[in-house]
Amino acid sequence: MPLDDGYSFNAGIFKVQIKGNGCTINCTLSESAILDFLKENPDSTQNEIAAAIGKSLRSVKSEITALKRKGMLEREGARKNGRWIVKNI
């Protein structure tokens, strides 16, 4: 059932559809939480992301890899001094 704020959820599969800029992208609830966190905190480390969203470091690493593969997230700069760029969706 679509919600008014542009998000819709399927409880059976735990997927969220994010609508924006004329397209719809499917991602998991955890991926959505990572994107939301990184929009506000682009300089965060993966450890900080994991602590903020309540997931394990391994889960965050896997989901960041998936987000990069989907073209929704990229890393700019060095490992220690870089920042995350959330792509417009």
N, C-alpha and C positions, 0 to 999 in steps of 0.2 A: 504494500500500500504506500504510494508516494506521500511524502510529507511536504508541507508548504515551504520549508527552508531550503529546498534543492537537494535534499538527501532522501534516499529511500533504502529500506533494509529488507533483506530476506532472511528471516530467522532460521530457516532450515539450513542454509549454506553459509551464513554469516558473511555475506558480501554487502558492500555498500556501493551505491552508484552516486558518483559525484558529478553534478551537472554544472557546466560553466563554459563560456566562450563557444557555445553552439555544439559541444560534444559531450558525450557521456563516457566515463571511464569506470570500469569495475575494479575495485580493490577490496582487500579484506579490511575489517575494522581496525586491526593493528596497523596496517599500512596507512590507513586514514589518520590514525592517532599520531603516527610518526610524521606525516606530512603537516598536520596541524601544529605539532610541536616545533618542527623545523622552520615553519613560516615565521614564528615568533622568536626562535632561538637558532639562527643559522650557523653560529659559531660552535655549537654543541658537539661534544664527543659522543661516540656510540654508547659509552658507559653512562653518560648523562641522559641520553635518550631512553635507555633501558630503565633507569631509575625513575624517570619522569612518567613513563607510561606503564610501569609495573610489569615489564617483560624481561626475560633473560637476555643477556648479551648475545648469545647465540641466535635467539629468535630475531633480535634487532638486526644483526648482520645479515641473516637470510632475507629478511623483508626489505632491507635497503638494497640488496642485490636485485631482488625482484622489481623494486621501484626504478632502479637504474635501467634494467632491461626493458621496462615498459616506457621509458623515456620521461618519467615523471619527476626524476630527481637526478642531480649530478653534483659532483664534488669539484670545487674550484680551489686551486692552490695546493700547498703542501699538506702532508698528513697532519702535522702538528698545528700549522697556522692557517689552514684552509677553512672554507666555509661551504655549507650546503646551499644549493640553489634548487628551490622547488619550482618546477616548470609550470607555466600557466596552463590550466586544464580547462 
